[in-house]
Amino acid sequence: MGNLLSGIEGYTDLLLPSIQNADDRENAFRILEGVSRMNGILKDLRHYQEALELRTHIIDAAGILQKLMPLLADSEASRLRIDSTIRTGMHVKADERLVRQALLSVLRNAFEAGAGEQDAVTMRADCVDQGQTLRVRIQSIHPIQDEEVRRRLFEPFFTTKAANLGLGLTMARRIFQAHGGDITLSSSPEEMTTEFSCLLPRHA
């Protein structure tokens, strides 16, 4: 499948400079866009099928949040509000790359919930369980109205977005659970918010 998509992409790239008709050029760009989306889906599927291999290190918990900001698009960073009571010196034993990937998946889910809007997304970090657990809460002001969506949100391949494979939150939960933590969801029309709580055990 990957080779076929590469062939379509290469052939379309080759033809594009010689296409003069505006409608034909538009169709060619749509083909390239579709190929790019399919390649993204294949990448997600490969990643989902692979066994998680954690390369853990003892890392500063506050640093995880700081290193997220450069990975966000400007439009996302301008909407993010960070409120952290985590001080330097609190450590977790984690695969930093995978934890960042999981947090980015949850953040992008929150940004997409208000796509086209400028509503802020809040990320709050603190300690719970008498200081034994790092908790990162990601909150948007868009409640999930549908009870079935709330119940199935972490299921593989369940999605409400046409261009989404439905693996982002599944993989995020899988990553946190592999570290001995979890992700929980709190959302209801009455609360007028959606909040994901990402939990990691503290390293003493």
C-alpha positions as CSV (number, residue, x, y, z in Angstrom):
1,M,0.0,0.0,0.0
2,G,2.8,2.4,0.9
3,N,4.6,1.7,-2.4
4,L,1.4,2.3,-4.3
5,L,0.8,5.7,-2.6
6,S,4.4,6.6,-3.3
7,G,3.9,5.8,-7.0
8,I,0.8,7.9,-7.2
9,E,2.5,10.8,-5.4
10,G,5.6,10.6,-7.6
11,Y,3.6,10.4,-10.9
12,T,1.3,13.3,-9.9
13,D,4.4,15.4,-8.9
14,L,5.9,14.6,-12.3
15,L,2.8,15.6,-14.2
16,L,2.0,18.8,-12.2
17,P,4.3,21.2,-14.0
18,S,2.9,20.3,-17.4
19,I,-0.8,20.7,-16.4
20,Q,-2.2,24.0,-17.7
21,N,-5.9,23.6,-17.1
22,A,-6.9,25.2,-13.7
23,D,-9.4,22.5,-12.9
24,D,-6.9,19.7,-13.7
25,R,-4.3,21.4,-11.5
26,E,-6.9,21.6,-8.6
27,N,-7.6,17.9,-9.0
28,A,-3.9,17.1,-9.0
29,F,-3.5,19.0,-5.7
30,R,-6.4,17.1,-4.3
31,I,-4.8,13.8,-5.2
32,L,-1.6,14.9,-3.4
33,E,-3.6,15.9,-0.4
34,G,-5.4,12.6,-0.3
35,V,-2.1,10.7,-0.6
36,S,-0.7,12.7,2.3
37,R,-3.7,11.8,4.4
38,M,-3.5,8.1,3.5
39,N,0.2,8.1,4.4
40,G,-0.7,9.6,7.8
41,I,-3.3,6.9,8.4
42,L,-0.7,4.1,7.5
43,K,1.8,5.7,9.9
44,D,-0.8,5.7,12.7
45,L,-1.7,2.1,12.0
46,R,1.9,1.0,12.0
47,H,2.5,2.8,15.3
48,Y,-0.7,1.3,16.8
49,Q,0.4,-2.2,15.9
50,E,3.9,-1.9,17.3
51,A,4.6,-3.0,20.9
52,L,5.4,-0.1,23.2
53,E,9.0,-0.1,24.1
54,L,9.6,2.3,27.0
55,R,13.0,3.9,27.3
56,T,12.6,5.4,30.7
57,H,14.7,7.9,32.5
58,I,14.3,9.9,35.7
59,I,13.1,13.3,34.4
60,D,12.0,16.5,35.9
61,A,8.2,16.8,35.8
62,A,8.2,20.5,35.2
63,G,10.4,20.1,32.1
64,I,7.8,17.9,30.4
65,L,5.4,20.8,30.1
66,Q,8.1,23.3,29.1
67,K,9.2,21.2,26.2
68,L,5.7,20.9,24.8
69,M,5.4,24.6,23.8
70,P,8.0,24.5,20.9
71,L,6.0,21.5,19.4
72,L,2.8,23.4,19.0
73,A,1.8,25.5,16.0
74,D,1.6,29.2,16.6
75,S,-2.2,29.1,16.4
76,E,-2.3,26.4,19.1
77,A,0.3,28.0,21.4
78,S,-1.6,31.3,21.4
79,R,-4.7,29.5,22.7
80,L,-2.9,27.5,25.4
81,R,-3.0,28.7,29.1
82,I,-0.6,26.8,31.4
83,D,-1.1,26.8,35.2
84,S,1.4,24.7,37.1
85,T,2.2,24.2,40.8
86,I,4.9,21.7,39.9
87,R,8.3,22.8,41.1
88,T,11.7,21.8,39.9
89,G,12.8,18.7,41.8
90,M,9.6,16.6,41.3
91,H,10.7,13.6,39.2
92,V,8.9,10.9,37.2
93,K,10.4,7.8,35.7
94,A,9.2,7.9,32.1
95,D,9.9,7.8,28.4
96,E,9.8,11.5,27.8
97,R,9.3,11.3,24.1
98,L,6.2,9.0,24.5
99,V,4.7,11.1,27.3
100,R,5.1,14.3,25.2
101,Q,3.4,12.5,22.3
102,A,0.5,11.4,24.5
103,L,0.0,14.9,25.9
104,L,0.2,16.4,22.4
105,S,-2.6,14.0,21.3
106,V,-4.8,15.1,24.2
107,L,-4.0,18.8,23.6
108,R,-4.8,18.6,19.9
109,N,-8.1,16.8,20.6
110,A,-9.0,19.8,22.8
111,F,-7.9,22.3,20.1
112,E,-9.9,20.5,17.4
113,A,-13.0,20.5,19.6
114,G,-13.1,24.3,19.1
115,A,-11.6,24.3,15.6
116,G,-12.0,27.7,13.9
117,E,-12.5,29.4,17.3
118,Q,-10.1,31.2,19.6
119,D,-11.3,29.7,22.8
120,A,-8.5,29.0,25.3
121,V,-7.4,25.5,26.2
122,T,-6.1,25.2,29.8
123,M,-3.4,22.9,31.0
124,R,-3.0,22.6,34.7
125,A,-0.3,20.5,36.5
126,D,-0.3,19.6,40.1
127,C,0.3,16.7,42.5
128,V,-2.4,14.4,44.0
129,D,-2.5,11.3,46.1
130,Q,-0.5,13.0,48.9
131,G,2.1,14.1,46.4
132,Q,2.7,10.7,44.9
133,T,1.1,11.3,41.5
134,L,1.7,13.9,38.8
135,R,-1.6,15.1,37.3
136,V,-1.9,17.1,34.1
137,R,-5.4,18.3,33.4
138,I,-6.3,19.6,29.9
139,Q,-9.6,21.4,29.8
140,S,-11.6,23.0,27.0
141,I,-14.9,24.8,27.2
142,H,-16.6,22.5,24.7
143,P,-18.6,19.7,26.5
144,I,-19.1,16.4,24.8
145,Q,-22.9,16.4,24.4
146,D,-23.3,12.8,23.2
147,E,-23.2,10.2,26.0
148,E,-22.1,7.4,23.5
149,V,-19.1,9.6,22.4
150,R,-18.1,10.1,26.0
151,R,-18.3,6.4,26.7
152,R,-16.4,5.3,23.5
153,L,-13.8,8.1,23.2
154,F,-10.8,5.9,24.0
155,E,-11.9,3.0,21.8
156,P,-9.6,2.2,18.9
157,F,-10.9,3.6,15.5
158,F,-13.8,5.4,17.2
159,T,-13.8,9.0,15.9
160,T,-16.3,11.8,15.2
161,K,-13.9,13.5,12.7
162,A,-13.9,12.5,9.0
163,A,-10.1,13.0,8.6
164,N,-9.2,11.2,11.8
165,L,-8.4,7.5,12.3
166,G,-9.5,7.5,15.9
167,L,-6.2,6.3,17.4
168,G,-4.8,9.5,19.1
169,L,-6.5,9.2,22.4
170,T,-6.3,5.4,22.4
171,M,-2.5,5.6,22.0
172,A,-2.3,8.4,24.6
173,R,-4.1,6.2,27.2
174,R,-2.0,3.2,26.3
175,I,1.2,5.2,26.9
176,F,0.1,6.5,30.3
177,Q,-1.1,3.1,31.4
178,A,2.3,1.5,30.3
179,H,3.9,4.0,32.8
180,G,1.6,2.9,35.6
181,G,-0.7,5.9,35.1
182,D,-3.9,6.5,33.2
183,I,-6.1,9.1,31.5
184,T,-9.6,9.8,32.7
185,L,-12.3,12.0,31.1
186,S,-14.8,14.3,32.7
187,S,-17.3,16.0,30.5
188,S,-21.0,16.8,30.6
189,P,-23.3,19.5,29.2
190,E,-24.0,20.6,32.8
191,E,-20.3,21.2,33.5
192,M,-19.9,23.1,30.2
193,T,-16.3,21.8,29.9
194,T,-14.3,18.7,28.8
195,E,-11.4,17.8,31.0
196,F,-8.8,15.0,30.5
197,S,-6.7,14.1,33.6
198,C,-3.4,12.5,32.7
199,L,-1.7,10.7,35.6
200,L,1.9,9.6,36.1
201,P,3.3,8.1,39.3
202,R,6.0,10.1,41.0
203,H,9.5,8.8,41.3
204,A,10.7,9.0,44.9
